[in-house]
Amino acid sequence: MPEWLIYTLASLVVCALVVVATVMRHRRVDADEDTSETPDVLEYMVMMVGVVYAIVLGLAIAGVWEARSAAEDTVQREAQALYEIDQRLDVYPDDFRTQVRGHIDAYARHAVTAEWPAMEDDVQPGAAGGELLGQIRHDLAHRAPADELQAQAYQPLLDQVAAADDARHQRLDSAGTTLPGVVWFGLVAGGAVTLALLYALQIRRSTRELMLATAFSALVVFLLFTVWSFDAPFGRSGTDAAQPLLDLYAASA
């Protein structure tokens, strides 16, 4: 299901619950209940709960955003290392360049089509990706330099393979969700309590107050959806985070 559809459905459900609960509450309110004023202590409690929840929600958004940015940098470093290998092969004969570039392409396609789905499902990928990268290392390490240019390119090529391998391990280690379950429980429970406090403020059924309550509910849903969307460092929308590899080698995948 697309992320925009999940967000839209969640917003509609929560806003509808807020409006329906407000209407039902006022239908059942006792005739002698004074809803014209809200006690000062209650207003203070509502304000403090809102401030605390806003701080926690802000820290959660900052944490998942930082993890998402670090994951994107890791993929970019991996793709850049492969790109450098591809470019430095110009000093070698055509048949050797074709061989190594074929292995690079196979590795990139495997990373996008096999490893990415496994990472999104929080499943440890197999060893095939490491074996493909090892094949690239084997090609370069066992090719004796034939001239000065190849001798100068030999060690930098091996360094780029090591950089790609390091980035790959970091990518696999960063797979899965960022926030633990207990944090998610706190975020969802805090959002429910914050929305429930709308009724403690004794809002009436006027159009203005219902619109404000609905807008506030939609904002809470949007912020929680943002945390959920960024909680997966490599994205929840297919292989969007793999775009650097797709742009370089797997555009047809």
C-alpha positions in Angstrom: 0.0 0.0 0.0 1.5 3.4 -0.9 2.6 5.6 1.9 0.4 8.5 0.9 -2.7 6.2 1.0 -1.7 5.0 4.5 -1.3 8.6 5.7 -4.6 9.6 4.2 -6.6 6.8 5.7 -5.0 7.2 9.1 -5.8 11.0 9.1 -9.4 10.4 8.0 -10.0 7.7 10.7 -8.5 9.8 13.5 -10.2 13.0 12.6 -13.5 11.2 12.2 -13.1 9.6 15.7 -12.4 13.0 17.2 -15.5 14.6 15.6 -17.8 11.7 16.4 -16.5 11.4 20.0 -17.1 15.2 20.5 -20.6 15.0 19.2 -21.5 11.9 21.2 -20.0 13.5 24.4 -22.2 16.5 24.1 -25.3 14.4 23.5 -24.7 12.6 26.8 -23.5 15.6 28.8 -25.5 16.2 32.0 -27.7 19.3 31.9 -26.1 20.7 35.0 -22.5 20.4 33.8 -20.9 23.7 33.2 -18.9 23.6 30.0 -18.4 27.3 29.7 -15.1 27.3 31.5 -12.1 25.0 32.0 -10.4 24.8 35.4 -7.0 26.5 35.5 -5.3 23.4 36.9 -6.7 21.3 34.0 -5.4 23.8 31.4 -1.9 23.7 33.1 -1.9 19.9 32.9 -3.0 19.9 29.3 -0.2 22.4 28.4 2.5 20.3 30.2 1.4 17.1 28.6 1.4 18.8 25.2 4.9 20.3 25.7 6.4 17.0 26.9 4.9 15.0 24.0 6.1 17.6 21.5 9.7 17.3 22.9 9.6 13.5 22.7 8.1 13.6 19.2 10.7 16.1 18.0 13.5 13.9 19.4 12.1 10.9 17.6 11.9 12.7 14.3 15.4 14.0 14.7 16.7 10.5 15.5 15.1 8.8 12.5 16.1 11.6 10.2 19.7 11.3 11.3 19.6 7.5 10.8 18.0 8.0 7.3 20.7 10.5 6.3 23.5 8.2 7.5 22.0 5.3 5.5 21.8 7.4 2.3 25.5 8.4 2.8 26.4 4.8 3.1 24.7 3.9 -0.1 26.3 6.8 -1.8 29.8 5.8 -0.7 29.2 2.2 -1.9 28.0 3.4 -5.3 30.9 5.9 -5.6 33.4 3.2 -4.8 32.0 1.1 -7.6 32.0 4.0 -9.9 35.6 4.8 -9.2 36.5 1.2 -10.0 34.6 1.4 -13.3 36.4 4.6 -14.3 39.9 3.5 -13.3 39.6 0.4 -15.5 40.4 2.5 -18.6 44.1 1.6 -18.4 43.3 -2.1 -18.8 42.5 -4.1 -22.1 39.0 -4.2 -23.3 38.4 -7.8 -22.5 39.4 -7.3 -18.8 37.4 -4.2 -18.5 34.3 -6.0 -19.8 34.9 -8.8 -17.4 35.2 -6.6 -14.3 32.3 -4.3 -15.3 30.1 -7.3 -15.8 30.8 -8.4 -12.2 30.2 -4.9 -11.0 26.9 -4.8 -12.7 25.9 -8.2 -11.3 26.8 -7.0 -7.8 24.8 -3.8 -8.1 21.8 -5.6 -9.5 21.9 -8.2 -6.8 22.1 -5.5 -4.1 19.0 -3.8 -5.5 16.9 -6.8 -6.4 17.8 -9.3 -3.7 19.4 -7.5 -0.7 17.0 -4.5 -0.6 13.8 -6.5 -0.2 15.5 -8.6 2.5 16.6 -5.4 4.3 13.1 -3.9 4.1 11.7 -7.2 5.7 14.5 -7.0 8.4 15.9 -10.3 7.1 19.6 -10.9 6.9 20.6 -11.2 3.3 22.6 -14.2 2.1 26.3 -14.4 1.2 25.8 -13.9 -2.5 26.5 -10.2 -2.4 29.7 -10.7 -0.6 30.7 -13.4 -3.1 30.1 -11.1 -6.0 32.1 -8.4 -4.4 34.8 -10.9 -3.7 34.8 -11.8 -7.4 35.6 -8.2 -8.3 38.4 -8.2 -5.7 39.7 -11.5 -7.2 39.7 -10.1 -10.7 41.7 -7.0 -9.7 44.1 -8.7 -7.3 45.1 -11.4 -9.7 45.7 -9.2 -12.7 49.4 -8.4 -12.8 50.1 -4.8 -14.0 51.5 -4.8 -17.6 52.8 -1.2 -17.6 53.3 1.8 -15.5 49.7 3.1 -15.7 48.3 -0.3 -14.6 50.8 -0.4 -11.8 49.7 3.0 -10.6 46.0 2.0 -10.8 46.4 -1.4 -9.1 46.4 -0.3 -5.4 43.8 2.4 -5.7 41.4 -0.1 -7.3 41.9 -2.5 -4.4 41.3 0.4 -2.0 38.0 1.2 -3.7 36.9 -2.5 -3.4 37.7 -2.3 0.3 35.7 0.9 0.6 32.7 -0.7 -1.2 32.9 -3.7 1.1 33.0 -1.6 4.2 30.0 0.5 3.0 28.1 -2.8 2.2 28.6 -4.1 5.7 27.5 -0.8 7.2 24.4 -0.9 5.0 23.5 -4.4 6.1 24.1 -3.5 9.8 21.8 -0.4 9.4 18.9 -2.4 8.0 15.7 -2.7 9.9 13.9 -0.1 12.0 15.6 2.6 14.0 13.3 3.0 17.0 12.6 0.1 19.5 9.1 -1.0 20.2 9.0 0.6 23.6 9.6 4.0 22.0 6.8 3.4 19.5 4.5 2.5 22.4 5.3 5.8 24.0 4.7 7.7 20.8 1.4 6.1 20.0 0.1 6.2 23.6 1.3 9.8 24.0 -0.6 10.8 20.9 -3.7 9.1 22.1 -3.5 10.9 25.5 -2.8 14.2 23.8 -5.9 13.9 21.6 -8.0 12.7 24.5 -7.2 15.9 26.3 -9.2 17.7 23.7 -12.3 16.5 25.6 -10.8 17.5 28.9 -10.8 21.0 27.6 -14.6 20.7 27.2 -14.6 21.8 23.5 -18.1 22.5 22.2 -19.7 21.5 18.9 -19.2 24.8 17.2 -17.7 24.7 13.7 -14.7 26.6 14.7 -13.7 24.3 17.6 -14.4 21.2 15.7 -12.2 22.4 12.8 -9.4 23.2 15.3 -9.7 19.8 16.9 -9.7 18.1 13.5 -6.6 20.1 12.3 -4.7 19.3 15.5 -5.6 15.6 15.2 -4.4 15.6 11.6 -1.1 17.3 12.7 -0.4 14.6 15.3 -1.2 11.8 12.7 1.1 13.5 10.2 4.0 13.7 12.7 3.6 10.1 13.7 3.5 9.1 10.0 6.7 11.0 9.4 8.4 9.1 12.2 7.1 5.8 10.8 8.2 6.7 7.3 11.7 7.6 8.3 12.0 4.8 10.8 13.2 2.5 8.0 16.6 3.9 7.1 16.4 2.5 3.6 12.9 3.5 2.9 9.5 1.8 2.8 8.8 2.6 -0.9 10.6 -0.1 -2.8 14.2 0.6 -3.8 14.1 4.4 -3.6 17.1 4.5 -1.3 19.1 2.4 -3.8 18.9 5.2 -6.4 22.7 5.8 -6.5 23.2 2.1 -7.5 20.3 2.2 -9.9 21.6 5.4 -11.6 25.1 3.9 -12.1 24.5 0.3 -13.0 21.0 -1.0 -12.6 18.8 1.5 -14.4 17.1 -1.3 -16.3 16.3 -3.4 -13.2 
